[in-house]
Amino acid sequence: MNAPEPYLAAHPTVTRMRLFHRDLIEIRHELHRHPELGFEEHFTAELVARELTRYGVDAVHRGVGRTGVVAVIRGRTDTSGRRIGLRADMDALPIAEENRFDHRSTHAGVMHACGHDGHTTMLLGAARHLAATRDFDGVAHLIFQPGEEGYGGAQKMIEDGLFERFPCDAVYAMHNWPSLPPGTIAVRPGPMMAAADRVTIHIEGRGGHGAHPYLAIDPVVVAAHIITAAQSIVSRNVNPIDAAVISLCSLQAGNPGAMSVIPREATIVGTVRTFKRETQDMIEARLSELVQSVAQGFGAKARVDYERVYPATINSRDEALFGQQTALELVGEAQMVPDLDPSMGSEDFAFMLQQRPGAYFRIGQGGSESGCFLHNTSYDFNDAILPLGVALFVRLIERAMPLPA
């Protein structure tokens, strides 16, 4: 993907990152060719560890949270005792890539359709610069996380002692955003991404002949009423100034080859997205009540299995405002977005933000006007923004842990 690059010369740090832009592109393309699913990132972790070692970081720790990697870089001094974490996700998605460029996926049915190859590359670029210059007072912990795409890799790293082994006073991460122009950085205090819950509704009726439905209890009819009724929960129970989504996305019942068989069971699977814990609690309770009541009205039985997968991604105020100042320094007021609307998507960096203060950034990469959306079979990360992403990571470390005057 080609994009205009005038913003890349806006700040000296960005300009310095351009000196090894070609190296960054080569790494990013190599990662894109070899995508790996959550907790299978063996090639990726090996590449990351090899590059970190080559850059001369102080320590490389492998196998954190199964396939995660953490690099330790000590600053020129350590009078402050400060420790700052930077995080990038490494895994890909189970999607068959439709691109035809030279660096397309070589793994059938797996591709980097969310830009984690770019995120990993930007953090490697930051490691290269920080290890070479060490213009900060404290210790930087660079966290290369596995299994972001639904596997809870952040939680696995935490359970593996991430913050005990690698203390962080604050932790930062970023994600590319196709709907923002290249060179734009967005960060705000408060909600950035929604909590993601998985809902599974099990319905038990009584099977029978489709020609004699009065002798059966049809779980398909029950499922249809539940799906329709569930849409009233948000519109009639959630405060209009709050945000919530209930999407029931899958219905499994019967056999398409058995046109006259009423099945005994039906299963509905979907997701709930919220920002506030009280809204999440209310929806879980109301959905369970509604499902059981609707089923009972038809003489059926039903239950809801409600799984809280990812919490909401909530930026702490001080760290988000610090992030805005850092972004403002790099791109200027015209390309710093302090009030980007939160997304109803989810992000397991939320687990880290539950443990430590920090902020989650959006870095604009453009492309949405041509259909280059995240999780799309034709998606590709915009290599033009690599130096800016590296510079943002670097300046977060240098500004959060400045050298003594």
Summary of the structure (lengths in Angstrom):
residues: 405
radius of gyration: 23.8
end to end distance: 42.6
largest distance: 86.0
contacts: 1458
relative contact order: 0.21
helix: 39%
strand: 26%
